[in-house]
Amino acid sequence: MKRPYVIDELITAKAIAARIEELSKEIKDEFDGTDKLIVVGLLRGSFIFIADLVRELDMPVEVDFLEASSYGDEIESSREVRILKDLRGTIEGRDVLVVEDIVDTGFTLSHVVSLLASRKPARIKSIALLDKPTRREISIKADWTGFEIPDEFVVGYGIDYAQRNRNLGYIGTVRFN
């Protein structure tokens, strides 16, 4: 049984929607002229972000998923990145956008970008909804970031604590009782 906790709203649903609209314009400009952008979502935390982001991208996109884990049901990263589900399609010679929910230590994003780069895409860029730069242990930064947040445990908008709270429409901080 997990400890009891409360959730305090950190980023509103309205702020998230506005930021995604801005980011989608920048991404469209970056990949202008591509025949089809492959959007690679890192499951599970990014699924809502991906859905909202691709709906805002007025360009041809293909969506694929990769499931990587470094947390399990814990609130701290194990720093060991495991690939639980790989891509279904090939990315060789294609433009790729990796979509991550949150970058904290940097281990997951670094591992995934290296793995995908080894598959010889034409271009590979990354976007993270949230960034916790004070937690960084690996020198990596997403090409685009939705919001920089303090070093607090967050849930909502696809991000969970022990498989709960993914369905919140906002990002909230977890305060344990």
C-alpha positions as CSV (number, residue, x, y, z in Angstrom):
1,M,0.0,0.0,0.0
2,K,1.3,3.4,-1.0
3,R,1.5,6.3,1.5
4,P,-1.5,8.7,1.6
5,Y,-1.0,11.9,-0.3
6,V,-2.7,15.0,-1.7
7,I,-2.1,16.7,-5.0
8,D,-1.6,20.4,-5.5
9,E,-2.2,21.9,-8.9
10,L,1.1,23.1,-10.5
11,I,0.3,23.7,-14.2
12,T,-3.3,24.1,-15.3
13,A,-4.9,22.3,-18.2
14,K,-5.3,25.7,-20.0
15,A,-1.6,26.5,-19.6
16,I,-0.7,23.1,-21.0
17,A,-3.0,23.5,-24.0
18,A,-1.6,27.0,-24.8
19,R,2.0,25.7,-24.5
20,I,1.4,22.7,-26.8
21,E,-0.1,25.1,-29.4
22,E,3.1,27.2,-29.3
23,L,5.4,24.1,-29.4
24,S,3.5,22.5,-32.3
25,K,4.2,25.7,-34.4
26,E,7.9,25.5,-33.7
27,I,8.0,21.8,-34.5
28,K,6.1,22.3,-37.8
29,D,8.6,25.0,-38.7
30,E,11.6,22.7,-37.9
31,F,10.3,19.8,-39.9
32,D,8.7,21.8,-42.7
33,G,9.1,19.9,-46.0
34,T,9.3,16.4,-44.4
35,D,7.1,13.8,-46.2
36,K,6.1,12.3,-42.8
37,L,7.3,12.9,-39.3
38,I,7.6,9.9,-37.1
39,V,6.5,10.9,-33.6
40,V,7.9,8.3,-31.1
41,G,6.2,8.5,-27.8
42,L,7.8,7.1,-24.6
43,L,5.2,5.2,-22.8
44,R,3.4,5.4,-20.6
45,G,3.7,8.9,-19.2
46,S,3.7,10.7,-22.6
47,F,0.5,9.3,-24.1
48,I,-1.8,12.2,-23.4
49,F,0.9,14.7,-24.4
50,I,1.5,12.9,-27.7
51,A,-2.3,12.8,-28.5
52,D,-2.6,16.6,-27.9
53,L,0.6,17.4,-29.7
54,V,0.0,15.4,-32.9
55,R,-3.5,16.9,-33.1
56,E,-1.9,20.3,-33.3
57,L,0.7,19.3,-35.9
58,D,-0.7,20.3,-39.3
59,M,1.6,18.0,-41.2
60,P,1.8,14.3,-42.1
61,V,2.7,12.3,-39.0
62,E,3.1,8.7,-38.1
63,V,3.0,7.7,-34.4
64,D,4.9,4.9,-32.9
65,F,5.7,4.0,-29.3
66,L,8.6,2.8,-27.2
67,E,8.2,1.8,-23.6
68,A,11.2,2.5,-21.4
69,S,11.2,2.2,-17.6
70,S,13.5,3.5,-14.9
71,Y,11.0,4.1,-12.2
72,G,8.6,1.1,-11.8
73,D,6.2,2.1,-8.9
74,E,8.8,4.2,-7.1
75,I,9.2,7.9,-6.8
76,E,13.0,7.8,-7.5
77,S,14.6,6.7,-10.8
78,S,16.6,3.5,-10.6
79,R,19.0,4.9,-13.3
80,E,18.7,1.6,-15.1
81,V,16.8,2.1,-18.3
82,R,15.0,-1.0,-19.6
83,I,13.2,-1.1,-23.0
84,L,9.9,-2.9,-22.4
85,K,8.4,-2.3,-25.8
86,D,10.3,-1.4,-29.0
87,L,9.1,0.4,-32.1
88,R,7.0,-1.5,-34.6
89,G,8.3,0.4,-37.7
90,T,11.7,1.4,-39.1
91,I,13.1,5.0,-38.7
92,E,16.1,4.7,-41.0
93,G,16.3,7.8,-43.2
94,R,13.2,9.3,-41.6
95,D,12.6,12.4,-39.5
96,V,11.9,11.5,-35.8
97,L,10.5,13.4,-32.9
98,V,11.0,11.7,-29.5
99,V,8.2,12.7,-27.1
100,E,9.0,12.4,-23.4
101,D,6.8,13.3,-20.4
102,I,9.5,14.5,-18.0
103,V,13.3,14.8,-18.1
104,D,14.9,14.6,-14.6
105,T,18.1,12.6,-14.3
106,G,18.3,12.4,-18.1
107,F,19.1,8.7,-18.1
108,T,15.9,7.7,-20.1
109,L,16.1,10.4,-22.7
110,S,19.8,9.9,-23.2
111,H,19.4,6.1,-23.6
112,V,16.5,6.4,-26.0
113,V,18.0,9.0,-28.2
114,S,21.2,7.0,-28.5
115,L,19.3,3.9,-29.3
116,L,17.2,5.5,-31.9
117,A,20.2,7.4,-33.4
118,S,21.9,4.1,-34.0
119,R,19.0,3.2,-36.3
120,K,20.1,6.0,-38.7
121,P,17.2,8.4,-38.9
122,A,17.6,11.5,-41.1
123,R,17.0,13.7,-38.1
124,I,16.2,13.1,-34.5
125,K,14.8,15.7,-32.2
126,S,13.2,15.5,-28.8
127,I,10.5,17.3,-26.8
128,A,9.6,17.0,-23.1
129,L,6.5,18.3,-21.5
130,L,8.4,18.8,-18.2
131,D,12.0,19.4,-17.3
132,K,13.6,19.2,-13.9
133,P,17.1,20.6,-14.6
134,T,18.2,20.5,-10.9
135,R,17.9,16.7,-11.0
136,R,20.1,16.2,-14.2
137,E,22.8,13.6,-13.9
138,I,23.4,13.2,-17.6
139,S,24.2,16.1,-19.8
140,I,21.1,16.1,-22.1
141,K,18.4,18.6,-22.8
142,A,15.3,18.1,-24.9
143,D,15.2,20.3,-28.1
144,W,11.9,21.6,-26.9
145,T,10.5,21.8,-23.4
146,G,7.0,22.6,-22.3
147,F,7.7,23.7,-18.7
148,E,10.6,23.8,-16.4
149,I,9.5,22.6,-12.9
150,P,11.1,22.4,-9.5
151,D,12.4,19.2,-8.0
152,E,9.0,17.9,-6.8
153,F,7.2,14.7,-7.6
154,V,4.4,15.3,-10.1
155,V,1.4,13.5,-11.5
156,G,-1.3,14.1,-14.0
157,Y,-1.7,14.6,-17.7
158,G,-0.4,11.1,-18.3
159,I,2.2,11.0,-15.5
160,D,1.5,8.6,-12.6
161,Y,2.4,7.6,-9.1
162,A,2.0,3.8,-8.9
163,Q,-0.3,3.7,-11.9
164,R,-2.6,6.4,-10.5
165,N,-3.5,9.9,-11.4
166,R,-2.6,9.7,-15.1
167,N,-6.2,10.9,-15.9
168,L,-5.8,14.3,-14.3
169,G,-6.1,17.1,-16.8
170,Y,-3.4,19.2,-15.1
171,I,0.0,18.6,-13.6
172,G,0.0,18.5,-9.9
173,T,2.7,18.1,-7.2
174,V,2.4,15.2,-4.8
175,R,2.5,16.0,-1.1
176,F,2.7,12.9,1.2
177,N,0.7,13.0,4.4
